[in-house]
């Protein structure tokens, strides 16, 4: 096909099968919203660019789909959801009891270099808790994501748990200003460690803190609290890190006590968004080299909109989760309604077929009606190719008797019933009769 009419690079079309999986992922997320008390909201697709320039980070700023609208305003396609949620909470929900729990589902847009697991349009699922600074609130977000993964059938996933306060504590103690801290953490997030230290050196950071920072960025032996003890030794004497490390330990303990044991403490990673202030986390699967979800605490973001309250949240990449499901062979329980094809075998029966299809749909049966009469063999072949389990036929006999001839391709059973009885059989309210 001519490239003019092709799908743009970084964007995708979803076939019915691909979309069905994505729809199931979203359904499981919404089940978790309900179980944890998160109310789903909607946010605009087009936003003022300024809302993301205040704290989303330099990577986001450079990757936005931005343009000037017909009113002369600088706008963009939303690259993420948290700033819009923060604005909504400040402008429309300040009179509500705290904490406020909100969820959202929607497409985001970033002009990234397309690669495996990274697209320019991607479906994001978000959970945000506004108004609580307690460690159990941080843990709740992780509990919710862990439940979401398990609902989909994942069993080998693990949580990478860190704390931006520790890295910022080192940098702040070294005299590095916040703007340079943001640039350094952005480089660490993207694995550009040498560039991070170049910025550190230009910012006037001293050698002792440089050595500590380098040690934190390298793999630290041990598991759980054993690893924490090693981190304590590395940051000993840096008062700015003490409270952050204590907070991380408390969150870790809550997670373990709550049954989430697949937690890997890692204080040497960062998240690319500038608004993170405390706990951060990411969700991974073995042999999958990208995070499926991630988030953290952002206690200062809402103050930029006029309301100084703490907050914590996360974003789940639905497209990445779908890719991991396919690559890891995760068996997802997709609830499908039984698919039915209804066909008339001659023109004289077509009107009855149309009326029957309408009656069945009103009773909750999903029916795809063939627009023209077709021979039974042709309809059965089509049903097998499209995954339909049942084929309904109507002809002169069925018109006369007000019945439907049914073929169950799964069980190789044929029977004749009136439309009401057929609807009960398809829905499972009555047992299926033997072949007639």
C-alpha positions as CSV (number, residue, x, y, z in Angstrom):
1,X,0.0,0.0,0.0
2,X,1.1,3.5,-0.7
3,X,2.9,5.0,2.3
4,X,0.6,8.0,2.2
5,X,-2.2,5.7,3.4
6,X,-0.2,3.5,5.7
7,X,-0.2,3.6,9.5
8,X,2.1,6.2,10.8
9,X,5.4,5.0,12.4
10,X,4.9,4.3,16.1
11,X,1.1,3.9,15.8
12,X,-0.8,0.7,15.5
13,X,-4.0,-0.8,14.4
14,X,-5.5,-3.6,16.6
15,X,-7.3,-6.6,15.1
16,X,-10.4,-7.9,16.8
17,X,-8.3,-10.5,18.6
18,X,-5.7,-7.9,19.7
19,X,-8.3,-5.5,20.8
20,X,-10.1,-8.2,22.8
21,X,-7.0,-8.8,24.8
22,X,-6.5,-5.1,25.5
23,X,-10.2,-4.8,26.5
24,X,-9.7,-7.7,29.0
25,X,-6.6,-5.9,30.4
26,X,-8.6,-2.8,31.0
27,X,-11.5,-4.8,32.4
28,X,-9.2,-6.4,35.0
29,X,-7.8,-2.9,35.9
30,X,-11.4,-1.6,36.4
31,X,-12.1,-4.5,38.7
32,X,-9.1,-3.5,40.8
33,X,-10.4,0.1,40.8
34,X,-13.6,-1.1,42.3
35,X,-12.0,-3.4,44.8
36,X,-9.7,-0.7,46.1
37,X,-12.2,2.2,46.0
38,X,-10.7,4.1,43.1
39,X,-13.3,6.1,41.1
40,X,-12.7,6.3,37.4
41,X,-12.5,9.8,35.8
42,X,-12.0,11.2,32.3
43,X,-9.3,13.7,31.3
44,X,-8.8,15.7,28.1
45,X,-6.8,14.3,25.2
46,X,-5.6,17.8,24.2
47,X,-4.0,19.9,26.9
48,X,-2.1,23.2,27.3
49,X,1.6,22.4,27.0
50,X,2.3,24.4,30.1
51,X,0.7,21.8,32.3
52,X,3.4,19.3,31.4
53,X,6.3,21.7,31.3
54,X,6.2,22.6,35.0
55,X,7.3,19.2,36.4
56,X,7.0,16.3,33.9
57,X,10.7,16.4,33.1
58,X,12.9,17.2,30.1
59,X,12.3,13.9,28.3
60,X,8.6,14.5,28.3
61,X,9.0,18.1,27.2
62,X,11.0,17.1,24.2
63,X,8.7,14.3,23.2
64,X,5.3,16.0,23.2
65,X,3.1,16.2,20.1
66,X,2.7,19.9,20.3
67,X,1.0,22.4,18.0
68,X,-0.6,25.8,18.0
69,X,-4.4,25.5,17.8
70,X,-6.7,27.8,15.8
71,X,-7.1,30.0,18.8
72,X,-3.4,30.6,18.9
73,X,-2.8,28.5,22.1
74,X,0.2,26.2,22.6
75,X,-1.3,22.8,23.1
76,X,-0.3,19.1,22.9
77,X,-1.7,15.6,22.9
78,X,-1.4,14.4,26.5
79,X,1.9,12.5,27.1
80,X,0.8,11.3,30.5
81,X,-2.1,11.5,33.0
82,X,-0.9,12.6,36.4
83,X,-0.8,16.4,35.9
84,X,-4.4,16.4,34.6
85,X,-5.5,14.4,37.6
86,X,-3.7,16.8,39.9
87,X,-5.4,19.8,38.3
88,X,-8.8,18.1,38.6
89,X,-8.3,17.4,42.3
90,X,-7.2,21.0,42.9
91,X,-9.9,22.7,40.9
92,X,-12.9,20.4,41.3
93,X,-12.5,18.1,44.3
94,X,-11.0,20.1,47.2
95,X,-14.2,19.8,49.2
96,X,-14.1,16.0,49.2
97,X,-12.8,13.9,52.2
98,X,-9.2,12.8,51.9
99,X,-7.7,10.7,50.6
100,X,-9.2,10.9,47.1
101,X,-8.7,7.8,45.1
102,X,-9.0,8.2,41.3
103,X,-8.4,6.0,38.3
104,X,-8.2,6.6,34.6
105,X,-7.8,4.8,31.3
106,X,-6.7,6.6,28.1
107,X,-4.3,6.9,25.2
108,X,-1.1,8.9,25.7
109,X,1.2,10.3,23.0
110,X,4.9,10.8,22.9
111,X,7.2,11.2,20.0
112,X,9.6,8.4,21.1
113,X,11.8,6.3,18.9
114,X,9.5,3.3,18.2
115,X,10.9,0.0,19.4
116,X,9.8,-3.2,21.1
117,X,7.3,-2.2,23.9
118,X,7.5,1.5,23.0
119,X,4.9,3.3,20.8
120,X,4.0,6.9,20.0
121,X,0.5,6.2,21.0
122,X,0.0,3.9,24.0
123,X,-2.9,3.0,26.3
124,X,-2.2,4.0,29.9
125,X,-4.1,2.9,33.0
126,X,-3.5,5.0,36.1
127,X,-4.3,5.0,39.8
128,X,-3.7,8.1,42.0
129,X,-4.3,8.6,45.7
130,X,-4.4,12.2,46.8
131,X,-4.2,13.5,50.3
132,X,-2.2,10.9,52.2
133,X,1.5,10.8,53.0
134,X,1.3,7.5,55.0
135,X,3.6,4.6,53.9
136,X,0.6,2.3,53.8
137,X,-0.8,4.5,50.9
138,X,2.4,3.9,49.0
139,X,2.1,0.2,49.7
140,X,-1.6,0.3,48.6
141,X,-0.7,1.4,45.1
142,X,1.7,-1.5,44.8
143,X,-0.8,-3.9,46.3
144,X,-3.3,-2.8,43.6
145,X,-0.9,-3.3,40.8
146,X,0.2,-6.7,42.1
147,X,-3.4,-7.8,42.2
148,X,-4.0,-6.5,38.7
149,X,-1.0,-8.6,37.4
150,X,-2.3,-11.7,39.2
151,X,-5.8,-11.2,37.9
152,X,-4.4,-11.4,34.4
153,X,-2.5,-14.6,35.2
154,X,1.0,-13.3,35.8
155,X,2.9,-15.2,38.6
156,X,6.6,-14.5,38.0
157,X,6.5,-10.7,38.0
158,X,8.4,-8.7,40.6
159,X,8.5,-5.2,42.1
160,X,11.6,-3.0,41.8
161,X,11.3,-0.7,44.8
162,X,13.4,2.4,45.3
163,X,13.3,5.9,46.8
164,X,14.1,9.1,45.0
165,X,14.6,10.8,48.3
166,X,17.8,8.8,48.8
167,X,19.4,9.9,45.5
168,X,18.2,13.5,46.0
169,X,19.6,13.4,49.5
170,X,23.0,12.5,48.2
171,X,22.9,15.2,45.5
172,X,21.5,17.8,47.8
173,X,24.1,17.1,50.4
174,X,26.7,17.5,47.7
175,X,25.4,21.0,46.9
176,X,23.7,20.1,43.6
177,X,20.7,22.3,43.0
178,X,17.3,20.9,42.1
179,X,17.4,21.7,38.4
180,X,20.7,19.8,38.1
181,X,19.3,17.0,40.2
182,X,16.4,16.6,37.8
183,X,18.9,16.4,34.9
184,X,21.0,13.8,36.7
185,X,18.1,11.6,37.6
186,X,16.7,11.8,34.1
187,X,20.1,10.5,32.8
188,X,20.1,7.8,35.4
189,X,16.6,6.7,34.4
190,X,17.7,6.4,30.8
191,X,20.9,4.5,31.7
192,X,23.2,7.4,30.7
193,X,25.4,7.2,33.8
194,X,28.5,8.9,32.3
195,X,26.4,11.9,31.3
196,X,24.8,12.0,34.8
197,X,28.2,12.3,36.4
198,X,29.3,14.9,33.9
199,X,26.4,17.1,35.0
200,X,27.2,16.3,38.7
201,X,30.8,17.5,38.2
202,X,29.8,20.6,36.4
203,X,27.3,21.3,39.2
204,X,30.2,21.4,41.7
205,X,29.5,18.1,43.4
206,X,32.3,16.9,45.7
207,X,34.3,13.7,45.4
208,X,33.0,12.0,48.6
209,X,29.4,12.2,47.6
210,X,30.3,11.3,44.0
211,X,31.8,8.1,45.4
212,X,28.7,7.3,47.4
213,X,26.4,8.0,44.4
214,X,28.4,5.7,42.2
215,X,28.3,2.9,44.8
216,X,24.5,3.3,45.0
217,X,24.1,3.0,41.2
218,X,26.0,-0.3,41.1
219,X,24.4,-3.6,42.0
220,X,24.2,-4.1,45.8
221,X,24.5,-7.7,47.0
222,X,21.8,-9.2,49.3
223,X,18.1,-9.4,49.5
224,X,15.5,-7.4,51.4
225,X,16.6,-5.9,54.6
226,X,20.1,-7.4,54.2
227,X,20.5,-5.1,51.2
228,X,19.0,-2.2,53.2
229,X,21.8,-2.7,55.8
230,X,24.4,-2.3,53.0
231,X,22.7,0.9,51.8
232,X,22.8,2.2,55.4
233,X,26.5,1.7,55.4
234,X,26.9,3.6,52.2
235,X,24.9,6.6,53.1
236,X,26.0,6.8,56.8
237,X,26.6,10.4,57.7
238,X,24.3,11.8,55.0
239,X,21.5,13.0,57.2
240,X,19.4,13.9,54.1
241,X,19.1,10.2,53.3
242,X,18.1,8.9,56.8
243,X,14.4,9.6,56.7
244,X,14.0,8.4,53.1
245,X,15.7,5.1,54.0
246,X,13.5,4.7,57.0
247,X,10.4,5.4,54.9
248,X,11.6,2.8,52.3
249,X,12.0,0.2,55.0
250,X,8.5,0.8,56.4
251,X,6.9,0.5,53.0
252,X,8.9,-2.7,52.3
253,X,7.7,-4.2,55.6
254,X,4.1,-3.4,54.9
255,X,4.4,-5.1,51.5
256,X,5.9,-8.2,52.9
257,X,3.3,-8.4,55.7
258,X,0.6,-7.9,53.1
259,X,1.7,-10.9,51.1
260,X,3.7,-9.2,48.3
261,X,7.0,-10.9,48.6
262,X,8.3,-10.4,45.0
263,X,10.0,-7.2,46.0
264,X,13.5,-6.3,45.0
265,X,14.9,-3.2,46.8
266,X,17.0,-1.1,44.4
267,X,18.0,2.4,45.5
268,X,20.1,3.0,42.4
269,X,17.4,3.7,39.9
270,X,15.3,6.8,39.1
271,X,12.1,7.6,37.3
272,X,12.2,10.1,34.5
273,X,9.4,12.4,35.8
274,X,10.6,15.3,37.8
275,X,7.8,15.5,40.2
276,X,8.7,12.3,42.2
277,X,9.8,13.0,45.7
278,X,9.8,9.7,47.6
279,X,9.1,6.0,47.0
280,X,9.3,4.9,43.4
281,X,8.7,1.5,41.9
282,X,8.5,-0.5,38.6
283,X,7.0,-3.8,37.7
284,X,8.9,-6.3,35.6
285,X,8.7,-9.9,34.3
286,X,11.7,-12.2,33.8
287,X,13.3,-11.9,30.3
288,X,11.2,-8.8,29.5
289,X,13.5,-5.8,29.3
290,X,11.0,-3.1,29.9
291,X,8.8,-2.1,32.8
292,X,5.1,-3.0,32.6
293,X,4.1,-0.4,35.2
294,X,5.7,2.2,37.4
295,X,5.0,5.0,39.8
296,X,5.8,6.7,43.0
297,X,5.1,9.5,45.4
298,X,4.8,13.1,44.3
299,X,4.1,15.3,47.3
300,X,4.9,18.7,45.7
301,X,3.0,18.5,42.4
302,X,-0.4,19.6,43.5
303,X,1.1,22.6,45.3
304,X,2.0,23.9,41.8
305,X,-1.8,24.0,41.0
306,X,-2.6,25.7,44.3
307,X,-3.3,22.9,46.9
308,X,-0.4,21.6,49.0
309,X,-1.4,18.0,49.6
310,X,0.7,14.8,49.3
311,X,0.0,12.2,46.6
312,X,1.1,8.9,45.2
313,X,0.2,7.0,42.1
314,X,1.2,4.8,39.2
315,X,0.7,4.1,35.5
316,X,0.3,0.7,33.8
317,X,1.3,0.3,30.2
318,X,-1.6,-1.8,28.8
319,X,0.2,-2.3,25.5
320,X,3.3,-3.5,27.2
321,X,1.3,-5.8,29.4
322,X,-0.3,-7.3,26.3
323,X,3.1,-7.8,24.7
324,X,4.3,-9.6,27.9
325,X,1.3,-11.8,28.0
326,X,2.0,-13.0,24.4
327,X,5.8,-13.4,24.9
328,X,5.5,-15.2,28.3
329,X,2.5,-17.3,27.2
330,X,0.4,-16.1,30.1
331,X,-3.1,-17.7,30.0
332,X,-5.6,-14.9,30.3
333,X,-9.2,-15.8,31.2
334,X,-11.0,-13.9,28.5
335,X,-14.8,-14.0,29.1
336,X,-16.3,-14.2,25.6
337,X,-20.0,-14.3,24.8
338,X,-20.9,-17.2,22.5
339,X,-20.7,-16.1,18.9
340,X,-23.6,-16.9,16.7
341,X,-24.1,-16.7,12.9
342,X,-27.7,-16.7,11.7
343,X,-28.5,-17.4,8.0
344,X,-31.6,-18.0,5.9
345,X,-31.4,-20.7,3.4
346,X,-33.6,-19.0,0.8
347,X,-35.0,-15.5,0.1
348,X,-38.5,-16.4,1.3
349,X,-37.0,-16.9,4.8
350,X,-34.9,-13.7,5.0
351,X,-37.6,-11.6,6.6
352,X,-38.1,-14.2,9.3
353,X,-34.3,-14.3,9.8
354,X,-34.2,-10.5,10.4
355,X,-37.1,-10.7,12.9
356,X,-35.5,-13.7,14.7
357,X,-32.2,-11.9,14.9
358,X,-33.9,-8.9,16.5
359,X,-35.8,-11.1,19.0
360,X,-32.6,-13.0,20.0
361,X,-30.6,-9.8,20.5
362,X,-33.3,-8.4,22.7
363,X,-32.9,-11.6,24.8
364,X,-29.1,-11.0,25.1
365,X,-27.8,-13.3,22.4
366,X,-25.0,-12.0,20.1
367,X,-26.1,-12.6,16.5
368,X,-24.3,-11.9,13.3
369,X,-27.0,-12.1,10.5
370,X,-25.9,-13.1,7.0
371,X,-27.3,-10.4,4.7
372,X,-28.1,-12.8,1.9
373,X,-29.3,-16.4,1.8
374,X,-26.3,-18.9,1.8
375,X,-26.1,-22.7,1.6
376,X,-25.5,-24.4,5.0
377,X,-22.0,-25.7,4.1
378,X,-20.7,-22.2,3.2
379,X,-22.0,-20.7,6.5
380,X,-20.5,-23.5,8.6
381,X,-17.1,-23.0,7.0
382,X,-17.3,-19.3,7.7
383,X,-18.2,-20.0,11.3
384,X,-15.2,-22.2,11.8
385,X,-12.9,-19.5,10.3
386,X,-14.3,-16.7,12.5
387,X,-14.5,-18.7,15.7
388,X,-18.3,-18.8,16.0
389,X,-19.5,-21.7,18.0
390,X,-23.2,-21.8,16.9
391,X,-24.8,-21.6,13.4
392,X,-28.5,-20.9,13.3
393,X,-30.5,-21.7,10.1
394,X,-34.0,-20.7,9.2
395,X,-35.9,-21.9,6.1
396,X,-39.6,-22.5,5.1
397,X,-40.0,-25.2,7.9
398,X,-38.6,-22.9,10.6
399,X,-40.8,-20.0,9.4
400,X,-43.9,-22.3,9.6
401,X,-43.1,-23.7,13.0
402,X,-41.6,-20.5,14.5
403,X,-38.3,-22.3,15.3
404,X,-34.6,-22.2,14.7
405,X,-32.3,-25.0,13.5
406,X,-29.1,-24.9,15.6
407,X,-25.7,-26.5,14.9
408,X,-23.2,-26.5,17.8
409,X,-19.8,-26.8,16.1
410,X,-18.0,-27.3,19.4
411,X,-20.0,-30.4,20.4
412,X,-21.1,-31.4,16.9
413,X,-24.8,-31.4,18.0
414,X,-27.8,-30.3,16.0
415,X,-31.2,-29.4,17.5
416,X,-34.4,-27.4,16.7
417,X,-36.0,-25.0,19.3
418,X,-38.1,-21.9,19.4
419,X,-36.2,-18.6,19.8
420,X,-36.9,-18.2,23.5
421,X,-35.6,-21.7,24.3
422,X,-32.6,-21.1,22.1
423,X,-31.7,-18.0,24.0
424,X,-31.9,-19.9,27.3
425,X,-29.6,-22.6,26.0
426,X,-27.0,-20.2,24.6
427,X,-27.0,-18.2,27.9
428,X,-26.6,-21.4,29.9
429,X,-29.9,-21.1,31.7
430,X,-31.1,-24.4,30.3
431,X,-29.2,-27.5,29.3
432,X,-28.5,-28.1,25.7
433,X,-30.7,-30.8,24.1
434,X,-29.2,-33.9,22.4
435,X,-29.1,-34.0,18.6
436,X,-32.5,-34.1,17.0
